[in-house]
Amino acid sequence: MKMLFVIAVRNLIQARRRTALLSLALGSVAALLVLMFSLSQGVSDTMLHSATILASGHVNVGGFYKGTPEDAFPIVTQRTKVRGAVEEILGDRGQIRDRSRGWGKVISAASTLQAGVDGIDIKDEGLFLKQLQLAPQSAYKDEGSDTILGDLSKLSEPGTILLFAGQAKRLEVDINDIVTMTSESLSGRVNTVDARVVAIAKDVGFMSNWSVFVPKSLIMKLYQMSADTTGAIQIQLDNPDDSESIMRLLRDGLKDAGFDLMEHDAKPFWGKFGKVSSEDWVGQKLDLTVWSDEVSFMKESINALDTLSVFLVSILMVIIVVGIINTMLISVRERTSEIGSLRAIGMQRREVLLMVMLEAAVLALFATTVGALLGASIASALDFFEIPLPKGAVQTVLMSDTLHLDISWRQMAGSILSFSIVTVLAALWPAIRAAQLEPVKAIHKT
């Protein structure tokens, strides 16, 4: 085997130009695939980061309350009892917060916007406070300074609101300005409350375009709900990869505790109104989801990027496979006499086959490893410089206002292995042709 490996390496070195061209082709495709997958992983990470700050925990215990079979109110009654059960089942695997939620208009003297309204208890929001960053005044005012105004802790005060920079710019408001919020209560009445802007945060991807945060007391007042009612109990896990298993654990535990549960449906809560209102039951049912369920409507962006990556790379790989087959056939033809001599001195057919396959394997491993490392280096550099993205469709698809790429070493290793296997398989036919050469005829063939 060692001798065959040495011969394979020697053949590659001897055919420098051919080896260089094939290496360039294989390395370029490997680098492209790593870049595309890094972009896809970056979008996925951005989605997780944005979702778990703004809209969801890693696991959510929400639900619907129905006073009549036609109702569908996305609330959890008996909040204290449900939260206590969740805390007992969860143990020390993560942190718990519960948020009230709604939808309404935010109105200023200059403009109006529709937004999802989250009612929070600042005491439960340690991670939220760490993850959010206040925006400098220049981010939402054309002639603003780089001074950072506002105070997140003031969300503990009644009648306050947190906006994001893009929203503040649209509404043309600053710290301590008053905005008006309107929404339809559970009884069907349109209620109105005023709120003072106490914090303006940096945008967290395009999802922050439609999220505002207020104290729970304000949303309770807006919707005329009791203090023991909430929108969802959200769990921030120490290990987000455990989301699915923790959801199953909570489902079993809450069932054993006597709570009625809805069947799992991988949709955000607002996508279930039609289904719930058509079901013939009354009372409270809990609905458990993971973070990806709550932002499932955005998975299309990641699926589209992955599909595009595979499509482009597949086309390029087909072209390269044809090139590899032709190149290896030419190599075998050029070395016919050499192969005949090796057969004449005792090399077996299977050893000839293995020698040519080793040649392809060495070429593939070297080229794809270098290409993948180059792609990873480019991805790291692009991520480091946080290149701003143009507003509009690009930010919507990539879910961020800056370019974010994240290298998955597992995907990188998979790309190297996949390309190496394809290259070796592409060399199989030329290797069989070489192994079938008759020693005497091969030696005398020029």
MOJOGI-V281267 format. One line per field, one symbol per residue. ss: DSSP state (H for helix, E for strand, C for the rest). phi: phi as a letter, one per 30 degrees, with the letter a starting at -180 (. if undefined). burial: b if it has 9 or more other C-alpha atoms within 8 Angstrom, else e. Layout:
ss = ???
phi = ???
burial = ???
This chain:
ss = CHHHHHHHHHHHHHCHHHHHHHHHHHHHHHHHHHHHHHHHHHHHHHHHHHHHHHCCCCEEEEEEEECCCCCCECCECCHHHHHHHHHHHHCCCEEEEEEEEEEEEEECCCCEEEEEEEEECHHHCHHHHHHCCECEHHHCCCCCCCCECCCHHHHHCCCEEEEEHHHHHHHCCCCCCEEEEEEECCCCCEEEEEEEEEEEECCCCHHHHHEEEEEHHHHHHHHCCCCCCECEEEEEECCHHHHHHHHHHHHHHHHHCCCCECCCCCCCHHHCHHHHHHCCCCEEEEEEEEHHHHCHHHHHHHHHHHHHHHHHHHHHHHHHHHHHHHHHHHHHHHCHHHHHHHHHCCCCHHHHHHHHHHHHHHHHHHHHHHHHHHHHHHHHHHHHHCCECCCCHHHHHHCCCECCCCCCHHHHHHHHHHHHHHHHHHCHHHHHHHHCCCHHHHHHCC
phi = .dddddddddddddcedddddddddddddddddddddddddddddddddddddcbacdbbcclbcbdbeddacdbcdhedddddddddddicdaccbbbdbabaccbcdcabbcadcccbcedccededdddbdcdeddbbecdcddccjadddddddibaccceddddddhbbeidcbccbaddddjdccbbcbcdcabcddciddddbbbbbdeddddddchcddcbbdaccccddbeddedddddddeddddddjddbdddbdbdeddceddddddcabjcbdbcbcedddbddcdeddddddddeddddddddddddeddddddddddddceddddddddcjddedddedddddedddeddddddddddddddddddddddhddcddjddddddiacbdbbbdcdddddddddddddddddddddeddedddddeddddddc
burial = eeebbebbbebbeeeeeebeebbbbbbbbbbbbbbbbbbbbbbbbbbbebbbbbebbbbbbbbbbbeebbbbebbbbebeeebebbbebbeeebbbbbbbbebbbbbbeebbbbbbbbbbbbebbeeebeebebbbbbbbbeebeeeebbebebbeeebbbbbbbbbbbebbeebeebbbbbbbbeeeeebbbbbbbbbbbbbebbbbbebbbbbbbbbbbbbeeeeebbbbbbbbbeeeeebbebbebbbebbbeeebebbeeebbbeeebbeebbeeeebebbbbbbbbebbbbeeeebbeebbeebbeebeebbeebbbbbbebbbeebeeebbbbbbbbbeebebebbbbbbbbbbbbbbbbbbbbbbbbbbebbbebbeebeebeeeebbbebbbbbbbbbbbeebbeebbbebbbbbbebbbbbbbbbbebebebbbeee
